[in-house]
Amino acid sequence: MISDYWDNYLMETRVNRIEDQVAKTFSEITNLNKRVGKMNNRMTKMEQAATQIKYTAFGALGVFVLTQVGLLEFLKLVK
């Protein structure tokens, strides 16, 4: 009788410990998912900024080439 009680007590203690570990792990996973979402948003903004910089550089290069070749002057005359 005492051994049954003791076995049940030990089993209950183990189950409680496992439940606590599962709850802690679930909480950690939730926090990690939030952080990953924030990081994805930051990466998207960084990609957009890099794209904007790239096209700005292409535009500046295009204007430079046109001014060096003289096509910009030609376009001014056509107007």
Beta strands, then each sheet from edge to edge (+ up, - down):
end
